[in-house]
C-alpha cells in the first residue's frame, strides 16, 4: 500500500488503525484483519529484546525487523519504520543514509522524534523522496530527560507543540504521531493540520490510533493507561486485532478513561 491509497481512506471518513509489528507472522495476521498501518517501532527494544527503554536498539536491528515485516505484509499494509536513537540526530545526511536503508528494506515512510530541531532534517529527507512521519509529545528516545509521563499540559508547552506541528508540516512531513498529550490539544492540532494525525494517549479526535502490539494482547506487565487489552474475551489473536481495528474505526476506542 502506498500513501495515496492510505489518504483515500481518510478522505472517505475512515479512522486509521495502526499497530506496532516486528515480524512476518504478525504482519500477515494484521494484514488479514484490517490494520491500515504497521509501525516497525523501536519499542521492540522493550517488547522483544527486554530492555528498559528503546535507546539500545540499533539501526541494523530495525532494518532486520523491517525486512521481516515487509515480507509478511506483502504490500497489503502501509509500513512505517522508526529511526532509532543515534541514527538521525547528528545531521540530515546521517538521517538520509539511515532512511535509505529503511526504504530498501520495504518501508513506505520513516518516523523520527522531535519538533523544531528536526525541521531541517525532515525537509532534507522529503526533498530526496523519503516520506516522513513526525512524532511529538512524549518522546521515548528522550526518556532520560522527560521520563514516561504526559507532556504539553502547561500552556507554554502546548503552544510550543502547536508551533512544532506546524513547522514539521511546513517542512514536508506527511503524517504526525502525538503521544501522551491532552486530548483537547491533540484535537486542536488535528484541526489545524492538513496531514493525518495518529494518536497514542492523545484522545479520540486524531485521524488514527496506534498502540503497541503487546499491550493490546495483554502481554505487558504494566500497560499504559491509554491502552486496552483487546485479547480479553477475544478467543484468538486475529479476533483481538480485529477488535482493535473495529474499535478505532467506530470511535469506541479510545474512551475518556484513556486520555489525559
N, C-alpha and C positions, 0 to 999 in steps of 0.2 A: 504494500500500500504506500502511496506517495502523498505528499502534503495536500495537493488539490483535492484528492478523494476524501481526506480527513476533514478538510474545511467544508466540503459539501454537506457532510453530516451535521455540522454546526449550523449551516445556513438553513437546513431543514428542521431546525429546532431541537436536535438531539443534544443531550449531555454526553460528554466523552468519559468512558470508563477506562481507567489506567491502573495497571498493576506492575509492581516490580517483577522481574523474571531473570533467572540466572542460568537456565539450562534448556536443552532441546525438548525434553519430555513435558515440562510445564508450559513451554511455548506452544506446543501442539495442543495441549489441554485448553489453554487460554484462547487460542485462535478458534478452537471448536466451540467455545462457549461465549463468544461475543465481545471479548475485550478489544477495545479500539487501539490502544497504545500499550506496548510493552516497554518498560523502562529498565534497562540493564543498569541497576543502581549500584553505586559504591557501597550501599547498605549491605552488600554481600560480605563486606568485611566483618559485619556483626552476625548476620543470619547464617552465613555459610562457613566463614573462617573462625568465628568465635572471638573476634576482637571486641574490645570495649567501645571503639569508635570506628569511623570509616577511614581514619588517617593512614593506617598501614597499607591500604590497598594500592597496588602498583598499576601502571598503565598496561603492562604485559598481561596481568590478570584480567583487567577489564576487557581488553581486546579478545582474550581467550573466551570469556563468557559471552561476549557479543557475538562471536562467530557461532557458538553453540546455539544461542537463542535464535539467531537469524536462520540457521538450518531448520530448527524446529518450526518456526513461524512460517517459513516458506512464502514470504511475501503477503501473508493474509492479515498482518497487523502492521501498524506504523511502529518503527523501532527507534528509541532514543537511547543513546549511550551517555553515561555520566563520565565527564572528565574527572579523573581522580586528583586528589590533593598533590600538588607539586608538579603536575603535568601541563599547566597552562598559566600559572600566575606570573611567571618570570617575564614573559614577553608575548606579544601577539604571534611572533614567529614560532615560539615554543608551542603555543596553543594550536597553531595550524598543523604542525607536524604530528601532534597527538591526535587531532581531529581527523586528519587524513587517514590515520590507521583505523579509527573507528569506522569511517565511511567505507574503507576497503574491506572491513570485517562484516559489513552488511547493515550498519546503522543508517537511518534516514535523517538523523539530526543528532547533535551533541548538546549536552546540558552543562552549564557552568554556574557557579555560585558567585554572587556579588553584584553590587549596583554600579555606581558611577566609576569605580576603579576598573570595571570590566568593559566600559563602553568602547574604548579604543580597540580592545581585543574582539569584541562582538562585530564591530564594523569591519575589521580586518578579515575575519572569517567569512562573513556574509559576502563581502566583495569578491571572495575567492570561491564562492559556490558551496559553502558549507552552511546549512540551516542551523540556527542556534535557538535553544530554549534557555531563558534566564531563570534564575532562582533567587527569590528574595524572602525576607522574614527570618525564620530560624535557619541558620546555615550550618549544617552538620560538620563541615570542614573547618569551621571557626569555633568549634565547641570549647576549645581551651580559653577562648575569650568570652563567650556568651553563656556557656552552659546549655543544657537542654531545657529551655524554658521559653514561654511565649514571648514574642517580640512586638515592637511598634505599638505598645499600649499607651505610651505617652504621646502628647500632641506633636512634639518636635520630631520624635521618631517616625510617627505616622506621616508627617509632611515630607520627611526625607525619603520614605519608602515610595510615596507618590511620585516624587521627583525622579527617583531611581527607575521606577517602572516606565515612566515616560521617556527617559533617556535611553533605556535599553530598546524600547520600541523604535525610537528615532534612529538608533544605530543599526537597526535591521533585524533585531530578534523577532522571531516568528511565533513564539509561544512563551508563556511565563508561568512557572510554578511559584506558588506562595504558600509558605509553611508556618503554621502556628502563629497566626496574626488574628486580630479581632475580625469577626465576621463582617461588621459594618465597613471596616477599612477595605477588606477584600472585595466587597460589593462595589465600593467607590472605584477601586482600581479597575475592576471588570467593566464597569460602565464607561470609564474614561478611555480605555484602550480599545484599539481595533483588532488586536491579536488575541487568540484564545488564552484564557487563564485556567490553570489547573490548581485546585486547592488540596491541601492536606492539613487538616486542622485550621481551615480558613473559612468555614461556613458554607452554606448551600448555594450562594449566588454565583460561584465560579462556573466557567463553561464546562468544566470536568472535574473529576475527583481521582486522586491517586492514593493508594495505600500499599504498604509493604505486604507481599505475599504471605509471609509467615505470620503476620498479625491477623489477617482475615481467616487463616486456617487454625488459629488458636495455639500456635506453636511458640509464641513469645511469652516468656515468664512474667514480665511486667509490661503488658501492652500499653501504648499511649492512650490517653483519654479520648483522642479523636478517632480511634479505630473501633471496629466491631468484629466480633468473632462470627463470621458467616458460616463456619463449619458446624456450629451448634445446631443440631437438628437437620442438617442438610443431607446426611446419608452417604454422600460421595464428594470427592474433590470437585468433580465437574459441577455438581449442584451448588457447591459453595461459591465457586467462581461465577456461575450464572446468577446466583442470588445477589452477589455484589453488583454485577452489571445491571441487573434489573432495578436494584435499589437506587443506583446512581441515575439511571435514565428516567425513572418515575419520580425522582425527587424525594424519596423516602429516606435516603441517606445522603449527606449527614443530617442528623437532627440537632435540636438545640443543645442536647447534652454533649455533643461532640465539639462545640465551639468554644471560643474564648471571649 
